[in-house]
Structures are given as structure tokens and as C-alpha cells.
């Protein structure tokens, strides 16, 4: 009977601190900015910002945009930066723009395989035919948390609105 609670305590200790423990949910946020224009005009300007910086638009509506940009930091790694912008009207006039960027890293994995032949009653034979191929596999994905990134985005958005 003692083994079960002890195992539960040990398993809980292995997990380490949760990544969301530092979430503050404070009123000031690098992911949001107020603008004097309505949400539709703010989103049009956000589209212009993304397009002017080389992002391809992957999803669009009147009040949200998603764009992505690809990078290749080295031969064996591919990186995608996806930026989502949501625009909302405020009750007292003006609008809020919310931005969230996610960086996804893909690694090149080499794979090779040998061909085999199996005949019932005789057995199986491995043949010398090989197939080499490289595939991209997802290595990591993380929200871009640097306030300076969002500051640059929102500053250009403000300039597009003027």
C-alpha cells in the first residue's frame, strides 16, 4: 500500500516545473497594441506590414491574418516563422491588434532502407537495393517571446495607419 503513494510522489517530482507557471496574465502585454482606427482598417494595415516584410499570407479574414516566412539557417535545418494578427474593435472607439508569432524548427533526417523479399515456403531474402532519402522532421515549436520583435511589428503597423 505504501508503494503506490511513493510512486506517485516520485513521478510528480520527475516532471519538473511546468512551463506555464511563469504566465503572469498582466494588463501590459507585448502581444497587444491599441490603435485609433477601427478593426477593419487595422487589419488592412497589418496585411500590408506582413506583405511588405516578405511574409506569405496563409489565412485571411476581415479581422484576422496569418502569415509565414521561411528561413534556412544551415543546410540541415529549416525554420518557419508564423505570425497571427487578430484585430478587434474597442467599445470606446479605436481597435486592438493582438499578435502572436510561433517559430517552428525542422531538422533534416537522413534515412535509408533495404529491400526485402519474402516467399512463403522458401523464406526471406534481403536484396542489395537501397533507398536513400532525406526528410524534414519537426524538432521544436515555440512562441516568440521577445518584446522587441512585437515592438517592431506594432511600430510599423502604426506607421502604415498614418
C-alpha positions in Angstrom: 0.0 0.0 0.0 2.9 2.4 0.7 4.4 1.7 -2.8 1.5 3.5 -4.7 1.7 6.9 -2.9 5.5 6.8 -3.0 5.4 6.1 -6.8 3.0 9.0 -7.3 5.3 11.4 -5.4 8.4 10.2 -7.4 6.6 10.5 -10.7 5.4 14.0 -9.8 8.9 15.1 -8.9 10.2 13.9 -12.3 8.1 16.3 -14.2 9.9 19.5 -13.1 8.4 22.9 -13.1 5.6 23.5 -15.6 6.4 25.9 -18.4 3.2 27.8 -17.8 4.0 28.7 -14.1 5.6 32.0 -15.2 2.4 33.1 -17.1 1.5 36.4 -15.5 -1.6 37.4 -17.4 -0.9 41.1 -16.6 -2.6 44.1 -18.2 0.5 45.2 -20.0 1.5 42.8 -22.8 4.0 42.9 -25.6 1.4 41.0 -27.7 -1.2 43.8 -27.9 -1.5 47.4 -29.0 -4.3 50.0 -29.3 -4.9 52.0 -32.4 -7.3 54.9 -33.1 -8.7 53.2 -36.3 -11.4 50.6 -36.5 -10.5 46.9 -36.5 -11.0 46.5 -40.3 -8.6 49.4 -41.1 -6.1 48.0 -38.5 -6.2 44.5 -40.1 -5.7 46.0 -43.6 -2.6 47.8 -42.3 -1.4 44.5 -40.6 -1.7 42.7 -44.0 0.4 45.5 -45.6 3.0 45.1 -42.8 3.3 41.3 -43.4 3.4 41.6 -47.1 6.0 44.4 -47.0 8.3 42.2 -44.9 8.2 39.1 -47.1 5.5 37.1 -45.3 3.2 34.9 -47.4 -0.4 35.2 -46.3 -1.7 31.7 -45.3 -5.1 32.7 -43.8 -7.2 35.8 -44.0 -10.5 37.2 -42.8 -11.7 40.7 -42.1 -10.4 40.6 -38.6 -7.5 38.2 -38.6 -4.5 37.4 -40.7 -1.9 34.6 -40.6 1.4 34.9 -42.5 4.5 32.8 -42.6 8.1 33.3 -43.6 10.7 30.5 -44.2 14.4 30.6 -43.2 17.2 28.1 -43.6 19.9 28.9 -41.0 22.1 26.0 -42.2 22.0 23.0 -44.6 20.4 20.6 -42.1 17.8 23.0 -40.6 14.7 24.8 -41.8 12.8 27.4 -39.7 9.3 28.7 -40.2 8.1 31.9 -38.5 4.3 32.1 -38.4 2.7 35.4 -37.3 -1.0 35.6 -36.5 -2.7 39.0 -36.0 -6.3 39.5 -34.7 -8.0 42.9 -34.8 -10.9 43.8 -32.5 -13.0 46.9 -32.2 -13.0 48.6 -28.8 -16.2 49.8 -27.1 -14.9 53.3 -26.6 -13.6 53.6 -30.2 -10.5 52.5 -31.9 -9.2 49.0 -32.0 -6.8 46.5 -30.5 -4.3 44.4 -32.5 -3.1 41.2 -31.0 0.0 39.5 -32.5 1.5 36.1 -31.8 4.5 34.6 -33.6 5.4 30.9 -33.4 8.9 29.7 -34.6 9.0 26.1 -35.8 12.3 24.3 -36.4 12.6 21.3 -38.7 15.7 19.2 -38.9 16.9 17.2 -41.9 17.0 13.5 -41.1 18.8 11.0 -43.3 17.1 7.7 -43.8 17.9 4.6 -45.8 16.1 1.3 -46.3 16.9 -2.1 -47.8 14.5 -4.0 -49.9 13.5 -7.5 -48.8 11.6 -10.3 -50.5 9.7 -13.0 -48.7 8.4 -16.1 -50.4 6.1 -18.5 -48.5 7.7 -21.9 -48.0 11.1 -20.7 -49.1 12.0 -17.9 -46.6 13.0 -14.3 -46.9 15.9 -12.8 -48.8 17.4 -9.3 -48.3 18.3 -7.7 -51.6 21.0 -5.1 -52.1 18.6 -2.5 -53.4 18.8 0.5 -51.1 16.8 3.7 -51.0 18.3 6.9 -49.5 16.1 9.8 -48.7 16.1 12.8 -46.5 13.1 14.0 -44.7 12.3 17.1 -42.6 11.0 16.3 -39.2 9.7 18.8 -36.7 12.3 19.5 -34.0 10.7 22.2 -31.9 8.0 24.9 -31.9 7.9 27.9 -29.6 6.1 31.2 -29.2 8.4 34.1 -29.9 8.6 35.9 -26.5 11.0 38.8 -27.3 9.1 42.1 -26.7 11.4 43.8 -29.3 10.0 41.6 -32.1 6.4 42.7 -31.4 7.5 46.3 -30.8 9.0 46.5 -34.3 5.8 44.9 -35.8 3.4 47.2 -34.0 5.6 50.3 -34.7 5.4 49.6 -38.5 1.7 48.9 -38.2 1.2 52.3 -36.6 3.2 53.9 -39.5 1.0 52.1 -42.1 -2.1 53.5 -40.4 -0.8 57.2 -40.7 
